Amino acid sequence: MTWMFAEMTPAGETMEIGCEAHSYGKDPVAGSGMSEKDFKRLSAFIYDQCGIKISNAKKTMLEARLHRRLRFLSLKSFGEYCEYLFSPRGMEEELVRMIDLVTTNKTDFFREAAHFDFLRETCLPEMVDAGGAGFRKKLTVWSAGCSTGEEPYTLAMVLSEFAETHPGFQYQVTATDISTRVLETAALGIYEAENIAPVPTAMKRKYLLRNRDKSKGLVRIVPELRACVKFRRLNFMDGDFGMREPIDIIFCRNVIIYFDKATQEKLLNRFCRHLAPGGYVFLGHSETIFGLNVPLVQVSPTIYRKPRGR
C-alpha cells in the first residue's frame, strides 16, 4: 500500500471490534450444543487462565464464539474440543486461539475524552513540576488491555502535543493485551477512515496518513508516532508482567469489569507495585476501587493516584 499525508474528514461512528455470534449452515457440530458440563469446564478454565468470569448468562455467547474452532478443527462436539484444549498439544497450539475468540475488544480513539483532558491539563504538568517526569527520564505510560491500539495511539498523540510545548520532554508508551489477534492490528496502525472521527482535526493532519486509493477508506498512524508505542502480549494472570522500570501512568479502562472482586483487588495491587510513587491509574467509567484494599486515592472520577512515599 502507498500512504500519503492528508487531512482526514470525520465521518460516521466508531464500530465495535470483536467476535460476535454468527449463524452457521450445516456443519459437523450443527445441533450439538454445549452441555452444562462442558460449559463449566471451559468457563472454569478461562477463569484460571485469564481471570475472566463467564457467567451462565453468557453460555450462548461462549458457544457461538467457540463454534468456529470446532468447525475449523473438524470436531463433532464441545466435549471433543475440551479434550483437545486440555491436552498438552492443545495447551500449546489452541490456548491462544481460544483466548482470542472469547475476549471482547471494544475501543475508540479518545474514548472517555475527559481522561485525556485531565492527562493534558493536570496530570502531566503536575508530574513535570513535582519530579521532572519526562526530563530526568522518559515518562512511562502503560496501556493495559490496549485492544486494537486506539487507546495507546491516542495517548501518544496527547503526549506528542505536550512535548511540542515542552522541549526536551520524552515519553514511551507500552501497550499490552492478552489477544494476539488485536495486537497484530494495533502494531500495523491501520484503521477504517470512519473510525478516526473522534480525533481532532489538527491531530488528523499531523498523525494520520491516508491511502492514495481513497476507495479503500483506510488511514494509518504516521511512523513517528508508531515508533513511540511498543506492543506486546501480556496475560494479567502471568506471574511476571515484565515491567523492569517504574510506570508513571497506567490506563486500564473497561478491563477489570470482567473480573470478580477478588481478582480486581489482586490485579490492582500488582499494578501498584509497578506504579511509581505519585503515579496515576485511569479506570473505565463503570469501574471503581470502592470496597477494594488497594493503595490508591481518588483524585477525579475514575482517576486514582498512588501517594508519594508508598
C-alpha positions in Angstrom: 0.0 0.0 0.0 1.1 3.6 -0.6 0.3 6.2 2.0 0.3 9.9 1.9 -0.2 12.8 4.4 -3.7 14.2 4.2 -6.3 15.9 6.3 -9.0 13.5 7.4 -12.6 14.4 7.4 -14.7 13.0 10.3 -17.3 10.6 9.0 -19.6 8.1 10.7 -19.4 6.5 14.1 -16.9 4.1 15.6 -17.6 0.4 15.4 -17.3 -2.4 17.8 -14.2 -4.6 17.3 -14.7 -8.2 18.4 -16.1 -11.6 17.8 -19.8 -11.8 17.9 -22.3 -14.6 17.5 -22.8 -15.9 14.0 -25.3 -18.2 12.5 -23.9 -21.1 10.5 -25.2 -23.5 8.0 -25.0 -27.3 8.3 -21.6 -28.4 9.7 -20.1 -31.1 11.9 -21.4 -29.6 15.1 -24.8 -28.3 14.0 -27.4 -29.1 16.6 -24.8 -30.3 19.1 -24.9 -27.5 21.7 -22.6 -27.0 24.6 -23.5 -29.2 27.6 -23.6 -27.8 31.2 -20.6 -30.0 32.0 -18.5 -28.6 29.1 -19.6 -25.0 29.9 -18.5 -25.4 33.5 -15.2 -26.9 32.4 -14.5 -24.2 29.8 -15.6 -21.3 32.0 -13.5 -22.5 34.9 -10.5 -22.9 32.6 -10.9 -19.4 31.2 -11.2 -18.0 34.7 -8.0 -19.8 35.8 -6.1 -18.8 32.7 -7.3 -15.2 32.2 -9.2 -14.2 35.3 -12.3 -13.6 33.2 -15.6 -14.6 34.8 -18.1 -16.0 32.3 -21.5 -16.2 33.9 -24.2 -18.7 33.0 -25.9 -15.9 31.1 -23.0 -15.8 28.7 -23.1 -19.5 27.8 -24.7 -18.9 24.4 -22.1 -16.3 23.6 -19.2 -18.7 24.6 -20.8 -21.4 22.5 -21.2 -19.2 19.4 -17.6 -17.9 19.6 -16.0 -21.3 20.0 -18.3 -22.9 17.4 -15.9 -21.7 14.6 -13.0 -23.5 16.2 -14.9 -26.8 16.2 -15.7 -26.3 12.5 -12.1 -25.5 11.7 -10.8 -28.5 13.7 -13.5 -30.8 12.4 -14.5 -31.7 15.9 -18.0 -33.1 16.4 -18.8 -31.8 19.9 -17.6 -29.4 22.6 -16.6 -32.4 24.6 -14.1 -33.3 22.0 -12.9 -29.7 21.9 -12.4 -29.7 25.7 -10.3 -32.9 25.5 -8.2 -31.3 22.8 -7.8 -28.0 24.5 -6.8 -29.5 27.8 -4.2 -31.8 26.2 -0.5 -30.8 26.1 -0.8 -30.2 22.4 -4.0 -28.1 22.8 -2.4 -26.0 25.5 0.5 -25.3 23.1 -1.5 -24.8 19.9 -5.0 -23.9 20.8 -4.9 -21.9 24.0 -4.0 -18.5 22.4 -6.6 -19.0 19.6 -9.3 -19.8 22.2 -8.4 -16.7 24.2 -8.5 -14.6 21.0 -12.1 -15.7 20.4 -13.6 -15.3 23.9 -12.1 -11.9 24.7 -14.2 -8.9 23.7 -12.4 -5.9 22.3 -14.2 -2.6 22.0 -12.3 0.6 21.8 -12.2 4.0 20.1 -9.9 6.9 19.7 -10.3 9.5 22.5 -12.8 7.2 24.3 -13.8 8.8 27.6 -12.3 12.1 26.4 -12.3 13.6 29.9 -9.4 11.3 30.8 -7.2 12.8 28.1 -8.2 16.3 29.2 -7.1 15.5 32.7 -3.9 13.9 31.5 -3.0 17.0 29.4 -4.2 19.8 31.8 -3.5 18.3 35.3 -1.5 15.1 35.3 1.4 15.9 33.0 2.1 19.5 34.3 2.0 18.3 37.9 4.3 15.3 37.3 6.8 17.5 35.4 6.8 20.2 38.1 7.0 17.8 41.0 9.5 15.3 39.8 10.8 16.3 36.4 8.9 13.4 34.7 9.8 13.2 31.0 13.0 15.2 31.5 15.1 13.3 34.1 13.9 10.1 32.5 11.3 9.2 29.9 7.7 9.4 31.2 6.4 5.8 31.0 2.8 5.1 30.2 1.2 1.7 30.1 -2.0 1.0 28.2 -3.0 -2.3 29.9 -5.6 -4.0 27.8 -4.9 -2.0 24.6 -7.1 -3.9 22.2 -6.6 -2.8 18.6 -4.5 0.2 19.5 -6.7 3.2 19.5 -6.0 4.0 23.2 -2.2 3.9 23.1 -2.1 5.9 19.9 -4.4 8.4 21.5 -2.1 8.6 24.4 0.9 9.1 22.0 -0.9 11.9 20.3 -1.6 13.7 23.6 1.9 13.2 24.8 3.4 14.3 21.5 1.4 17.5 21.6 2.6 18.1 25.2 6.2 17.5 24.1 5.9 20.2 21.4 5.2 22.8 24.1 7.8 21.4 26.5 11.1 21.0 24.6 13.1 18.1 25.9 10.1 16.1 27.2 10.3 12.4 26.3 7.9 9.6 26.8 7.3 5.9 26.0 4.0 4.1 25.7 3.9 0.3 26.4 0.7 -1.3 25.2 -0.3 -4.9 26.2 -3.2 -7.2 25.5 -3.9 -10.9 26.0 -5.1 -11.3 22.4 -2.6 -11.8 19.7 -5.3 -11.0 17.1 -5.8 -7.5 18.3 -2.1 -6.9 18.8 -1.4 -7.6 15.2 -4.0 -5.0 14.2 -2.6 -2.5 16.7 1.0 -2.9 15.5 0.0 -2.2 11.9 -1.8 1.0 12.9 -4.2 0.8 10.0 -7.9 1.7 10.6 -11.1 2.4 8.8 -11.4 6.1 8.0 -14.7 6.3 9.7 -13.2 5.2 13.0 -11.0 8.2 13.4 -13.9 10.6 13.7 -13.2 11.4 17.4 -9.6 12.6 16.6 -9.4 16.4 16.5 -8.8 17.8 13.0 -5.4 19.2 13.7 -4.2 15.9 15.0 -5.6 14.1 12.0 -3.4 16.3 9.8 -0.3 15.6 11.9 -0.7 11.9 12.9 -2.7 10.1 10.2 -1.9 9.1 6.7 -4.5 8.2 4.0 -4.1 5.6 1.3 -3.7 7.0 -2.2 -6.5 4.7 -3.2 -9.3 6.6 -1.5 -11.8 3.8 -2.3 -10.1 1.6 0.3 -11.2 4.0 3.1 -8.1 3.3 5.2 -5.9 5.5 7.3 -2.6 4.8 9.1 -0.8 6.2 12.1 2.4 8.0 11.0 5.6 6.1 11.5 7.0 8.6 14.0 4.0 8.0 16.4 4.0 4.2 15.9 7.7 4.2 17.0 6.6 5.7 20.3 4.3 2.7 21.2 5.6 -0.7 22.0 3.1 -3.6 21.7 3.4 -7.0 23.4 1.2 -9.8 24.6 0.5 -10.0 28.4 -1.8 -12.1 30.4 -2.7 -10.4 33.7 -2.7 -13.8 35.3 1.1 -14.3 34.5 3.4 -14.2 37.4 5.7 -11.6 35.8 4.4 -8.6 34.0 7.9 -8.0 32.5 8.0 -4.3 33.7 11.5 -3.6 34.8 11.2 0.2 35.4 8.5 2.0 37.5 5.5 3.1 35.5 4.3 6.7 35.8 0.8 6.3 34.4 -1.4 3.3 33.9 -4.5 3.3 31.7 -6.5 0.1 32.4 -10.0 1.0 31.3 -13.0 -1.2 30.9 -10.9 -4.3 31.7 -11.3 -5.1 35.4 -15.1 -5.1 35.0 -14.7 -8.6 33.5 -13.1 -9.9 36.7 -14.6 -10.7 40.1 -13.8 -8.5 43.1 -11.0 -10.7 44.4 -9.3 -10.7 41.1 -9.7 -7.0 40.7 -8.1 -6.3 44.1 -5.2 -8.7 43.4 -4.6 -7.1 39.9 -4.8 -3.5 41.1 -2.3 -4.3 43.9 0.0 -5.8 41.3 -0.3 -2.6 39.2 0.5 -0.5 42.2 3.7 -2.4 42.8 4.8 -1.3 39.3 3.5 2.2 39.7 5.9 5.0 40.6 5.1 7.0 43.8 2.7 9.8 42.8 1.8 7.8 39.7 -1.8 7.7 38.3 -4.2 4.9 37.4 -7.1 5.6 35.0 -10.0 3.1 35.1 -13.2 2.9 32.9 -16.3 4.9 33.5 -18.1 1.9 35.1 -15.2 0.7 37.3 -14.3 1.7 40.8 -11.9 0.8 43.6 -14.7 1.1 46.2 -14.5 -1.8 48.6 -11.1 -2.9 47.4 -8.0 -2.8 49.7 -5.6 -1.0 47.3 -3.0 1.8 48.0 -4.8 4.4 45.7 -6.7 7.6 46.4 -9.3 9.1 44.1 -8.4 12.4 42.5 -11.1 12.7 39.9 -14.0 10.4 38.7 -12.3 7.0 37.8 -8.8 8.5 38.2 -6.7 7.4 41.1 -3.2 8.1 42.4 -0.6 6.3 44.4 0.5 8.5 47.3 4.1 9.6 47.3 6.2 7.6 49.7 4.3 4.4 49.1 
